[in-house]
Amino acid sequence: MLIYPAIDIRGGRCVRLSQGRDDARTDYFDDPVEPARRFAAAGAEWIHVVDLDGAFDGAPRNLGILTRIAALGPKVQFGGGLRDRASAEAALAAGASRIILGTRAANDPAFLAEMAAAHGPRLALGIDAKDGLVAVRGWKDVTAVRATDLARTAADLGVGTVIFTDIATDGMLKGPNWESLTGMLKACPAGVIASGGVSGRADIVRLAQLARTHPNLVGTIVGKALYEGKAEAADLIRAAREAA
């Protein structure tokens, strides 16, 4: 199970939002490349980058920053505003090793099928859930689609990875929603990256132990715990390896 340190970009800066709310934003770095350098030095194999400007505006706004982060060495999975094929392929050209689809893929099965056929191994579907239902458009709108149903559909289409975020736990530093995560792991045959709530080493150890019984748990995204000094990226990477 891999650790994915997270970098969220808003207004060109590295920020964190609590539960996806733009009015609950904390700025951490003026230049998002600075934390990326630190994560690379800590031994991260991947960095998770979200263009929040793109997520809210509907088109990516920070591909230049993506290129600078990708040049550091770790692979980058990138999402935010990738709502057409041209935008998605522009992100790949800018240096992303994996692209994350969200809003449009949740609403347009034909688009998801097209992208899965073209980029399945390099494609992740971001499924953000509130009370088990898919939330879209920067978490502003909650659909009637169950997160587990969308995950199964994506896997059937050939999507290689699902990034599952429980909105209620995101940025709260209280641990993942273990019940909803386990439900997703049971429902989804694709690789699952867990996101939301990781507070430190103990959560990583528990996630790594969960991955023993659910080997489709292939990674976890860590954000606020790193920025608030609750954990160090190198220690979490080491804990995941030791507990595997």
N, C-alpha and C positions, 0 to 999 in steps of 0.2 A: 504494500500500500504506500503510495507516494504522497508527499506533502506538497501542496500547491500554495506557496505564499501568494497573497492577493494584492493587487494594485488596482484601485478604482480611481478613475480620472474624471474630474469635473472642473471645467474652466481651466484646463491645462495643469491642474494641481492634483496631488495625491490626497484623496479624502476617504472618509468612511461615512456611510449613512447607517443609522439604526433603523432596522425593519424597513429599509427601502425608502425612508422619508427624507425628501430633500430639505425639509425644515429641521431635520435632526442630523445635521452634517457637522463633521469635525475635519478641519484641514490639518494635514501632517507634514507634507513636503511641498515646497514650491515646484520642484522638479521631480516627476514620478520616476525618472531614471535613477535617482539617488537610492531609494529603497531597493530597486531592482539590482543595483550593484551590490548592495549588502546581502541580498538573498543569493545572488550568484556566488559570492565569496563564502557563504555559509554552506554551499554544496547543493543548492536546489537544482533538481533536474528540469523542473518546469516552473514557470511563473504564470499565474492566472491574472489576466488583465481585462478589465471591463471599462469600456468607454461609456461612462454615464451620460455624457453629453449626447452621444449617439442613441442611447437607450431612451432618453427623454425626447430627443428631436426626431428620431426615426431614420437617421443616417449617420454613419461613423464620422467623427470629427477629429480624431486624434491618431491618424495612421502614421504621422511623422514620429510621434512618441513611440508607437509600436515598433517602428523600424529601429529606433535607437535602443530600445530594450532588447529586441531580438539579436542585436549585434553583440550583446554581452556574453552569449554562449548558451544559457539554458533555453530550452524550448518554451514557446509562448502559446498558450491558448487564449484566444481573444474573442470578445463579444461586445455587443452594444450597438444596436441600430442596423444590424445586418439583415435587412428585410427584402433584399432582392439579390439575384445571383451576381450581378456586377459588383455590388458592395462586398459580398462575401469573398469573391475572387480577388478584389482589390486588397482585402486584408491578408489573404494568403500571399499575394505578391509583395506586400509590405513586410513580410517576415513571420507571420503566424504559422505555427506548425499544426495548429488545430483551430478551427473556427467554431463559434458557438452561435447557434440560432435560437431565437426565443419567440417573440411575439407573433411574427407572421407564420412561423412553422406551426405554432399552436392553433392558429386560425385557418390555415390553408394546407390541407393534407397533400394536395397536388404539388405545391412548392416543396414541401418536406420530402416527398418522393423524388422529385427532380434533383434536389440537392444530395440526397442519399445516394442516388445512382451515380452522380458525378464525383462526389467527395466523401463517400461513406467512412473510410478509415480516418479521414482528417476532419470529421464532422462530429460535433457534440450538440446535443439538444439540451438547452437549459430549461429545466422545469422548476419553476418557482411556485410553491404551494402555500395557500392559506386555508387552514382547516380541511386539507386534503384536495382542494380545488386549485386549478391552474390560474395564476395571476399573470397579467401581461402589461405591456406599456409602462415599463419601469415600476411594476407592482401596483399601478394605480387602478387597474380594472381586474376584477375577479370573474372568471368564466364559470360555466356550469360543467366543465370538463374535469373529470377526476385525474389527478396526477398519475396514478398508476395505469390508467387506461391509455393516456398519451404515451407513457414510457413503453408500454407493450407495442403500441402501434409503431413507434419510432424504431424499436428493435426489429420488428417484422420487416420494416422497409430497408434495413441494413445500416441504420445509424450505429456507429461503433461505441459511442459514449453518451451517457446521460448525466448531467450535472444537476443534482437534486438539492434545492434550497428550501428549507422550512422558514418562511418569513418571520414567524413568531419568535424564532430563536436567533435570527441573524443579528449580529452586533450586540447581543445581550450578555455574552460571556457567562452563560449559565449551562453550557453543554448542549449537544445536539438533541433534537427530539428523537429519542431512541426508538419509540414506537413507530413513528411515521417512517423513519429511515429503514427499519427492519421490514416494514410493509412494502416499501419500494424495492428493497433487495429481493424479496420473495417474488414480486410481480414482474420485475424487469430482467430479461436474460442478457441484456447488454451490460457493459462495464458501467458502474455507477461511481461518481465522485460526489462525496457528501459535502455539503456546504451549510454553514450557519451554526453559531453557538460555541465553537471550540474555544475553550478557556485556557487550555494549557496541556501539560504533559499527560496528566491522568486521562484526559479525553482521548488523546492520541493512542495511548496504550489500550484503552477500551475499544477504540475503533479498529486497531490492528487485531485485537482478539476476535472482534466480530467478523473481520475479514477471513479468519480461519474457517468459520462455518458458512460464510457467504463470500466465496472467492471473487464474485463479481463486484465487490467493494474494492475498487482499484486505487482510490485516492481520497484525500480530503483537502478542502480549501481552508486556509487559516488567514484571517485578516486582522481584526481588531486586537486580538490577544498579542500579536506581534507589535502593533503600533502603540499599545498601552503599556508595554513592558511586562506583560504577564508571562511571556514566553519568548525564547530565542529560537530563531529558525533552525540553527544547527542542532540544538538540543531536541527539537521535535523530530527532525529528520533522523537523528540517532535513535530516538525512542521508537519510532515506527519500525526501524530495521531490527532493533533488539526484540521487539514484541511480536514480530512476524512469525 
